[in-house]
Amino acid sequence: MAGLARSTFYYQCKASQVVDKHAQLKAHIRSVFEQHKGRYGYRRITSVIRRMGSTVNHKTVQSLMQRMQLKCLVRPKKYRAFRGTVGRIAPNVLQRQFDADAPNQKWVTDITEFRVGDQKLYLSPVMDLYNNEIVSYEMATRPVFTMVARMLKKAMKRLGPDERPVVHSDQGWHYQMRAYQALLSERNLPQSMSRKGNCHDNATMESFFGTLKSEFFYLNRFESVEALQAGIKKYIHYYNHDRIKMKLNGLSPVMYRTQPSRP
């Protein structure tokens, strides 16, 4: 009566009974995606699934994520603390060499700004370029120098007697101050600064700020600065201990640093 060919009818009957061969993989993908609150793309999700014991191609994961409409967010801009020359400008010792052979060889630092209603919160972290781990950080409702000083003092407590990492930053006024440079001199830590107006000279820290905001800040609503502070603390712990990085062989920064045999 419908004018449907006999072969087409039976083909559709058979096709409707076929089980989705990717059903289990889709469940794994969604589980990992939701566990990390949408922060992982197909590469990281592929790495996690492989560590779970499944052999899967990254293109398959990418295709399935597109069908399931699972996608990460983009990266935003950052706070600028440049006020011109207010102290001594250090040379660009780092020269965009964003890799290190061991912990505490190269550190990078910067400041970023968050807004909650009509209030602001500033975050000042220092990162180890060996594994992109956040060594220490401080937060304050104003971008005061004491915030930067506390962060640096906390970071230096982790150094061994003979460890003297290069400490790289932009030309923000905090890093030009004599008090900041005196703290570095106390431990004989070389200072390095990006060239004026060149964010690429501190690209690794810029990337961290983008990741923090796209994976955490813009995915949540905060009723107060205190709630935001608590959330940032949790996220940085997650970033250091749980969030894997492909360039670290699918390990988190802390897992990479503490593995028995370093690559």
C-alpha positions in Angstrom: 0.0 0.0 0.0 2.9 2.4 0.7 4.7 1.5 -2.5 7.8 0.6 -0.5 10.2 -1.9 -2.1 10.3 -5.2 -0.3 14.2 -5.0 0.1 14.0 -1.5 1.5 11.4 -2.5 4.1 13.4 -5.4 5.4 16.7 -3.4 5.3 15.1 -0.8 7.6 13.7 -3.4 9.9 17.2 -4.9 10.2 18.9 -1.6 10.6 16.6 -0.6 13.5 17.6 -3.6 15.4 21.4 -2.9 15.1 23.0 -1.9 18.4 25.0 1.3 18.4 28.6 0.0 18.3 29.8 3.3 19.9 27.3 3.3 22.7 29.8 2.4 25.4 32.4 4.8 24.0 29.9 7.6 24.0 29.1 6.9 27.6 32.8 7.1 28.5 33.1 10.4 26.5 30.2 12.0 28.2 31.3 10.8 31.7 34.8 12.3 31.3 33.4 15.5 29.7 30.9 16.0 32.6 33.5 15.0 35.3 35.7 17.8 34.1 32.8 20.2 33.6 33.3 20.7 29.9 36.9 21.6 30.2 38.3 18.8 28.1 38.5 18.7 24.3 38.7 15.5 22.2 42.5 15.1 22.7 42.4 15.0 26.5 39.3 12.9 26.5 41.0 10.4 24.2 44.0 10.3 26.5 41.8 9.6 29.6 39.9 6.9 27.8 43.2 5.2 26.7 44.4 5.3 30.3 41.2 3.5 31.3 42.4 0.6 29.1 40.4 1.2 25.9 42.1 1.6 22.4 40.4 4.4 20.6 41.4 6.8 17.8 41.2 10.5 18.5 39.4 11.2 15.3 36.6 8.8 16.4 36.3 10.7 19.7 36.3 14.0 17.9 33.5 12.8 15.5 31.4 11.4 18.3 31.8 14.6 20.4 30.6 16.7 17.4 27.5 14.4 17.1 26.9 14.7 20.8 27.5 18.5 20.7 30.2 18.5 23.3 32.5 21.4 22.9 34.9 23.5 25.0 34.8 27.3 25.3 37.2 30.0 24.0 39.8 32.1 25.8 39.4 35.7 27.0 41.7 38.7 27.5 43.7 39.6 30.6 44.3 42.4 33.1 47.1 44.9 32.2 49.4 46.4 34.9 51.7 48.4 32.7 52.2 52.0 33.8 55.3 52.9 31.9 58.8 52.9 33.4 58.5 53.4 37.2 61.6 51.4 38.2 64.3 49.2 36.7 63.5 47.2 33.6 65.1 43.8 33.4 66.3 42.2 30.1 64.3 39.5 28.5 66.5 36.5 29.7 63.8 33.9 29.0 63.6 34.7 25.3 60.4 32.6 24.8 62.2 29.5 25.9 59.2 28.0 27.6 60.7 24.6 28.4 62.8 23.3 31.3 64.7 20.1 32.0 63.9 20.0 35.7 61.7 21.7 38.3 62.6 25.2 39.5 64.7 26.3 36.6 62.3 28.8 35.0 59.3 30.5 36.7 56.8 32.9 35.1 54.3 35.2 36.8 51.7 37.8 36.0 48.4 39.2 37.4 44.9 38.8 36.1 41.6 40.4 37.1 38.1 39.1 37.8 34.8 41.0 38.2 31.9 40.0 40.4 29.2 42.6 40.2 30.8 45.9 41.0 33.7 44.2 42.8 37.1 43.1 41.5 39.4 40.2 42.5 43.1 40.0 41.4 45.1 36.7 41.2 48.9 36.6 41.2 50.3 33.2 40.5 53.8 31.9 39.7 54.2 28.9 37.4 57.1 26.4 36.9 57.8 25.9 33.2 59.0 22.4 33.8 55.5 21.1 34.2 53.3 24.2 34.2 52.5 23.7 37.8 51.2 26.7 39.8 53.9 26.9 42.5 52.2 29.5 44.6 49.5 32.2 44.3 47.8 35.0 46.2 44.6 36.9 45.7 43.4 40.4 46.8 40.6 42.8 46.0 43.2 45.4 44.9 46.3 44.9 42.8 48.6 45.9 45.6 52.3 45.0 45.8 51.9 43.0 49.1 49.9 40.4 47.1 52.9 39.9 44.7 55.4 39.9 47.6 53.5 37.2 49.5 53.2 35.1 46.4 56.9 35.3 45.7 57.9 34.5 49.4 55.6 31.4 49.4 57.2 30.2 46.1 60.8 30.7 47.3 60.1 28.5 50.4 59.9 25.5 47.9 63.4 26.1 46.6 66.3 24.0 47.6 69.6 25.7 48.7 71.1 25.5 45.2 67.9 26.2 43.2 67.9 29.6 41.5 65.2 29.8 38.8 64.9 32.7 36.3 61.7 34.6 37.3 60.0 36.1 34.3 57.2 38.6 34.1 55.9 41.5 32.0 56.9 45.1 32.7 54.1 45.6 35.2 54.8 48.2 37.9 54.9 45.5 40.6 57.9 43.8 39.0 59.8 47.1 38.5 59.7 48.0 42.2 62.9 47.9 44.3 61.2 45.9 47.0 60.3 43.1 44.4 63.8 43.1 43.0 65.3 43.0 46.5 63.3 39.8 47.2 64.8 38.2 44.1 68.3 39.4 45.1 68.1 37.9 48.5 68.0 34.4 46.9 70.1 35.4 43.9 67.2 34.7 41.5 67.7 36.2 38.0 64.9 38.5 36.8 63.6 38.5 33.3 60.9 40.7 31.7 58.9 40.6 28.5 59.4 43.3 25.9 57.1 46.3 26.2 53.6 45.4 25.0 54.5 41.9 23.8 52.2 39.3 25.5 53.8 36.5 23.5 57.0 36.8 25.6 54.9 35.4 28.6 52.6 33.2 26.5 52.5 30.3 29.0 51.1 32.4 31.8 48.7 34.1 29.4 47.5 30.6 28.3 46.9 29.6 32.0 44.8 32.7 32.6 42.8 31.9 29.5 42.2 28.3 30.6 41.3 29.4 34.1 38.6 31.8 32.9 37.2 29.7 30.1 37.1 26.4 32.1 36.0 27.9 35.4 35.1 31.6 35.7 32.8 31.9 32.7 31.1 28.6 33.4 29.8 29.7 36.9 28.0 32.5 38.6 29.4 34.0 41.8 27.4 35.9 44.4 30.4 37.3 46.2 34.2 37.8 45.9 34.6 35.2 48.7 32.8 32.6 46.7 35.0 33.3 43.7 38.1 33.0 45.9 37.0 29.6 47.2 36.3 28.5 43.6 39.7 29.6 42.3 41.4 27.7 45.1 39.6 24.5 44.1 40.3 25.0 40.4 44.0 25.6 40.9 44.2 22.4 43.0 42.3 20.6 40.2 44.6 22.1 37.6 47.8 21.0 39.4 46.6 17.5 40.5 43.9 16.3 38.1 43.8 18.2 34.9 45.9 16.4 32.3 48.1 18.1 29.7 48.9 16.4 26.4 52.5 17.8 26.4 53.0 16.1 29.8 52.2 12.7 28.3 48.6 12.8 29.5 49.6 13.5 33.1 48.7 16.4 35.4 51.5 18.8 36.5 51.9 17.1 39.9 51.7 13.6 38.4 54.4 14.5 35.9 56.7 16.0 38.6 56.3 13.1 41.0 56.5 10.2 38.5 59.2 7.7 39.4 61.2 8.1 36.2 61.1 11.5 34.5 61.3 11.4 30.7 
